[in-house]
Amino acid sequence: MVGRPRDWELLDTQAVVDVVLSTVEPNDIILLHDTYATSVEAALQLIDEMTAMGYRFVTVEELLAINEIEVEDSVIYRSATGYSDSIWYGSDYVED
């Protein structure tokens, strides 16, 4: 599961890129906020670097469908691994 890049707090393009690249795994969902120029630049760098690494970018809906995960109301998905440690139910984090 990708580490939380906390792009809104770091406001540092390279720091965000480093956090994501050091923790990303297949099927992870990466959330960045386009209200910060540093986050936009980080996203552009990540797309280039991760594409070169063999990653393919899809929408969250496509990612969940590829992994045969049925979308549930009031659930926040951080990954499409199917493991409960990647899913938030409302305000409660669920772990195995």
C-alpha positions as CSV (number, residue, x, y, z in Angstrom):
1,M,0.0,0.0,0.0
2,V,1.5,3.3,-1.0
3,G,2.6,5.5,1.8
4,R,0.6,8.6,2.4
5,P,2.6,11.3,0.5
6,R,0.9,14.1,2.5
7,D,1.5,16.4,-0.5
8,W,-0.6,19.2,1.1
9,E,1.8,19.2,4.1
10,L,5.2,18.6,2.4
11,L,4.7,21.1,-0.5
12,D,7.9,19.6,-1.9
13,T,7.8,17.9,-5.3
14,Q,10.8,15.6,-4.8
15,A,9.7,14.6,-1.3
16,V,6.3,13.5,-2.6
17,V,7.9,11.6,-5.5
18,D,10.3,9.9,-3.1
19,V,7.5,8.8,-0.7
20,V,5.4,7.4,-3.5
21,L,8.2,5.6,-5.3
22,S,9.6,4.0,-2.1
23,T,6.2,2.6,-1.1
24,V,4.1,2.0,-4.2
25,E,3.0,-1.5,-5.1
26,P,0.8,-2.8,-7.9
27,N,-2.9,-2.0,-7.4
28,D,-2.3,1.0,-5.1
29,I,-4.3,4.1,-5.3
30,I,-2.3,7.3,-5.2
31,L,-4.1,10.5,-4.1
32,L,-2.5,13.9,-4.8
33,H,-4.1,17.3,-4.6
34,D,-4.0,19.4,-7.7
35,T,-4.4,22.7,-5.7
36,Y,-0.6,22.7,-5.1
37,A,1.9,23.3,-7.9
38,T,4.3,20.9,-6.1
39,S,1.7,18.1,-6.2
40,V,1.0,18.7,-9.9
41,E,4.7,18.5,-10.7
42,A,5.1,15.4,-8.5
43,A,2.2,13.8,-10.4
44,L,3.8,14.5,-13.7
45,Q,7.1,13.1,-12.6
46,L,5.4,10.0,-11.1
47,I,3.5,9.3,-14.3
48,D,6.8,9.4,-16.3
49,E,8.8,7.4,-13.8
50,M,6.2,4.8,-13.0
51,T,5.3,4.3,-16.7
52,A,9.0,3.6,-17.3
53,M,8.8,1.1,-14.4
54,G,6.0,-0.7,-16.1
55,Y,3.0,0.7,-14.2
56,R,-0.2,1.5,-16.1
57,F,-2.5,4.2,-14.9
58,V,-6.3,3.7,-14.8
59,T,-9.2,5.3,-13.0
60,V,-10.2,4.0,-9.5
61,E,-13.3,2.5,-11.0
62,E,-11.3,0.6,-13.6
63,L,-8.8,-0.6,-11.0
64,L,-11.5,-2.0,-8.8
65,A,-13.2,-3.7,-11.7
66,I,-10.0,-5.2,-12.9
67,N,-9.5,-6.7,-9.5
68,E,-13.2,-7.8,-9.3
69,I,-13.9,-5.6,-6.3
70,E,-17.5,-4.4,-6.0
71,V,-17.7,-0.8,-4.9
72,E,-19.5,-0.3,-1.6
73,D,-21.1,2.9,-0.3
74,S,-19.2,4.7,2.5
75,V,-16.0,2.9,1.8
76,I,-12.7,4.6,1.1
77,Y,-10.3,2.4,-0.9
78,R,-6.5,2.9,-0.7
79,S,-5.7,-0.1,-2.8
80,A,-7.3,-2.7,-4.9
81,T,-5.7,-5.7,-3.3
82,G,-8.8,-7.0,-1.7
83,Y,-7.3,-7.0,1.8
84,S,-9.1,-5.3,4.6
85,D,-6.0,-3.3,5.6
86,S,-6.4,-1.3,2.4
87,I,-10.0,-0.3,3.1
88,W,-11.5,2.4,5.3
89,Y,-15.1,2.1,6.4
90,G,-16.4,5.6,7.1
91,S,-14.3,7.0,9.9
92,D,-13.1,3.6,11.2
93,Y,-9.9,2.1,9.8
94,V,-10.2,-1.7,9.6
95,E,-7.1,-3.9,9.9
96,D,-6.7,-7.7,10.0
